[in-house]
Structure formats: C-alpha cells, structure tokens
C-alpha cells in the first residue's frame, strides 16, 4: 500500500506556472508507477500523466503534452508535476495516484491522494 499526500496547488494567472508535489509513504513507492489525474467542475476525472518507477518512461494526456512535466525523486518518495503555460481550462482538483501503467491510463489506479485545487484565472 502507498499513502499519498498532494501539495502545491493554488491560484495562478493564465500563462503562469505551478508545481505540484505528492509525498508518498509505504515501502512500495520506489517500485510503483505514479500518476496525476484531474477533475474539473462538472466533469469526470481524467488522466494527466504517469511516470514509471525508474523514471525512464512517461506518458501524457494530449491536452497537457508539451506544457506539463512529471518527474520523481525516489530518495524523497515524491513525485512532481510541473505545469507551465497554464490555461483556465486547467482549473481542476489534481490527484496523485499509484498503480500499474495500464490501470492509470484506464483511470483505475490502486491508490489515490486526497487532491489539491488548482485555479487558473483568465
């Protein structure tokens, strides 16, 4: 089991940047694929990105590719999401998640964080 706690959310103007962090506890973090999801008001939760345990493979949703970067530091049990060139449509609650890559892409990870709110003003 992996317990996940997100931080770093907030309010930013369009075109700005935010960096989210997800601190994980549990012995299996370093061997877990980690991901980020988001849920905008009135919409379903959607996949944003994942990174494999070694950090060598990443995958992004088309809507964020080229603007967002996922990374991890296994020594700190932390995964990050650097978000640049933010748009109002990026406003959402962002969730950290852990699970196999296929489960992450399908939206059914093994573990979820509690979420952090990001708001992008126009």
Steps between C-alpha positions, in 0.01 A plus 500: 500500500609855426357803679504821297481867602496777240613860547583806292161592364380857487386792289698616198437717198476356151845448357650442842646191662437276797688202635312229683661253734377165622665352805463127532543268791529128479767254405385458141533861379832452323360207304166664418393679188363836608251722327296819511132542423272800511132570533349828386166621631216307341735265316630150548842437643758471222850364463777760479835319511692207641862410564641152551700401806835562331393831355601390153148482358237771514161537338286813467148588402489685171351805670810555717782361288772757451378711792511262798794292620477211745808398697588310815764479769500150645743604776237747622198279422356788302352546156459841339290663231646817352225689320596781263303721262190440707158563352165562670390156381775348717300604806421182691567295809821311430546152644810294543466127439697178502451183302597305192531710183197336337289563809608863508409556138164331558435724799497220756823535700566304814541803728375860496605814680246742642547761228616860480313789335661694218325805361615684188349843451463660158 
